[in-house]
Amino acid sequence: MSVSLAIVALVTAPLVAALIAVILPRWGPWLSLLVVAGNAAALVVLIPAIVSQGALTLPIGGWQAPLGITLRADGMALAFLTMAALVMAAVLVSARPEFGGGGEVTETRRQWAFWPLALLLWSALNVVFLSRDLFNLYVALELLTVSAVALVAIDGKADGLGAALRYLMFALLGSLAYLLGAALLYAQHGTLDIALLADQAIGGRAAVDMMAVGLMTAGLAAKTALFPFHAWLQPAHSGAPAPASAMLSALVPKASFAILIRIWFEALPGLATPPLLVTLGAMGAIAIVYGSVLALRQTRLKLMIAYSTVAQIGYLFLIFPLAGGDSYMQPWAAGAWTGVMFHALSHGLAKASMFLCAGLWIVAAGSDRIEAMRGLASATPMIASAFALAAVTLVGLPPSGGFTAKYLMLTSAFVSGQYVWAAVLLIGGLLSAAYLYRPLAVAFARDGDAVFKPVPRLAQAMPLMLALAAILLGLASQGPFALMQIGRPSSAEAGLQ
Amino acid sequence: MIDGTASDIAATGFDLVLAAMILGAGLFAVTVRDLFGAVVFFIVYGVFVALAWLRLGALDVALTEAALGAGLTGVLLIGAVARLGRRTGTQGTDALSRRSAFSVRSVSQIATMLVSAAVSVALGWAFLSLSDSDGLRAGVAANLDASGVSNPVTAVLINFRGWDTLLESIVLLAALIGLWSLWRDDDWGRRPGLRQHARADGVLAMFGRLLPPFGLLFGVYMVWVGSSLPGGAFQGGTVLAAVWLLMMMAGLMPPPMVTSARIRAVLIAGPLVFLSVGIIGAFAGGFLGLPPAYAKPLILMIEAALTLSIAATLALLVLGPPGGPAMPSGPGDAP
């Protein structure tokens, strides 16, 4: 009972709070804190429950699939839910000074719109991580897209509007392709439930399934901003206000990626063919190199962080060749699968931390040029340490979660003899060290004359909390590692073939 | 016997003509140069598609396509074209930039056409190789008695897959929040939409007085009948939205203030009632579970609240941001 209530709380608490925030905008910050507390309580109930009992399912309305929609809390879902809760907690606390309203008498447009949009985005994420129904996932993706696009434009500047419109076009095309694929799968199999699809399509490689999954993969890749569908990402992520950028970069691409994993590893694992897996991996590899090189060339901090996201998303797609491939590689598939999950989680924490840092630094320095950050480290030591720790995670240095991720991926690449992907991983790591070194070197440089605006302590603590969580993910990797194995699809163990 | 074949042939002929007209309207909508013309063909296309749904026996889908796909989307697009015209009309078009962009545009147009054609061919081929599946028709029929309603579409939308409908109603609300978040800061607190100048004794004002009672009745009937016959919250809500828009256009009532707590309460009423029923259910035994004994009154309550919210949201989406003094004045606005 309490377990199913916890699942219900995860998907409904942010929704209820968002609705109330529409009429009572002043309550937005407090409602958000309530949702953070509620989500934390639900996770505290759920995680021990699934550790002891295994993955839990909740048929909504009591209707079993295929008629109804099922929510399922497995290890992967809970790992992503926890990451999202940490990021959202930090984002919502950080957003208070900017969107909280303070003592003004009249309500403003930005203050009214931010809280419902952020809370709706959170609820959409939670639904994506838990839902097992392909159409329900589509509706959740739509909710995610609409709120994310509005958040890109919330500053009301011309750049933001343009970026939001471009993002909307890409995301809508992606949604349509995904929906078309889901409709084909329903027409073929008479069900939209991931588990039932897996039972039905076992071993077969029907042409319709190939077509459907191809469309869905293309659509989701566009929404995840995989190269070459990344053109919308950097203007959208760098143009939004910092709390919104943190959500957009750390969380939103993870939702469409999670659905991709559900489709390829759980619903229709029989469809994978080596050329397909290599193609997806190659697009990821190009994204890593391309995004890193462009990040190196940026002179503005937020644009650099946004290009870094283009690169980091590339690593996610190495899951396809690393956890797939020929039979002799398969003993290492589980390691690669878990490694990519670690990467998704630690990138989420570190990237949110970095965007929050950037937002505070831009306020303190009055500019978003990297050069303007000279000497900031001594003025804002907490932000500087947060940025440095987040960089440690993104580069993949021990003892961070990023290190655990790269270690697992590299091991499986070397042992299974896929040296090309190992080389990509190493080059990507070196390049990220190069582009992240620059802002850090500038910030830690001495500059006695620089005058900065003071930044409140609580605001500085939020990115530090996230960066420490990313480090902790590597230091205490055993717990999350064991959690992610709960309800892990058998294809992640045996490898896609 | 002969009559049967004759009507079969007539029906097939009608379907073929309809299919050709759908394709033709679609083709014109994408090839016509003039934006307004494209929108008109888009609306025509929507009406034909609604007819096609009718021919396929999907009356609920046909109603929704006519109301939302052709009607509401058409009005939104016409509004967008009108605003675009006002914007670009003042700036004029730069012939030079147009010429230099021409090659890029035509390349991207050809690429789009090729991708669309490839997807269409692949879809057609996939459709022909589909295995016979009855979908969930049998499952819905078997559980219809426990759903509380006799219209299978309503049973799926509010009961079996109520979670989807709940989230969709919230997507609609999110779209309105997104639209309102694009307003200018100075406009916040004003009334949405252009200011209407209807003559008190004009045709519009007369229709504004004459039609609403019938529209209201029809909208409420659509929702009520939805439990047993085609109809429901989305279709009824669209009719009510049209009634409200007509009354505002006729100058009989002003649009609500964007900051009004009352209109915001109407906007969230539907999703909130639906969610509350779901959460109370979670404590009573199952999230969004409707016990068969209470299912019908609960569904009617949810539908009623949803209809109000959908009507308000759709009407406010159509009204859009405020026009008038704060808008940059176009050539036609000069006094």
Interface residues (C-beta under 8 A of the other chain):
Chain A: S4 L5 I7 V8 T12 L15 V16 A18 L19 I20 V22 I23 L58 P59 I60 G61 G62 W63 P66 L67 G68 I69 T106 E107 T108 R109 R110 W112 A113 P116 L117 L120 V127 F135 N136 V139 A140 E142 L143 V146 S147 V149 A150 A153 I154 G156 L161 L180 L184 Y186 A187 Q188 H189 G190 T191 A206 A207 V208 M211 A212 L215
Chain B: V119 A122 L123 W125 A126 F127 S129 L130 S131 S133 D134 G135 L136 G139 V140 N143 N159 F160 R161 G162 W163 D164 L167 E168 I170 V171 L173 A174 A175 I177 G178 W180 S181 L182 W183 R184 D185 D187 W188 G189 T259 A261 R264 A265 L267 I268 P271 L272 L275 G278 I279 G281 A282 F283 G285 G286 F287 L288 G289 L290
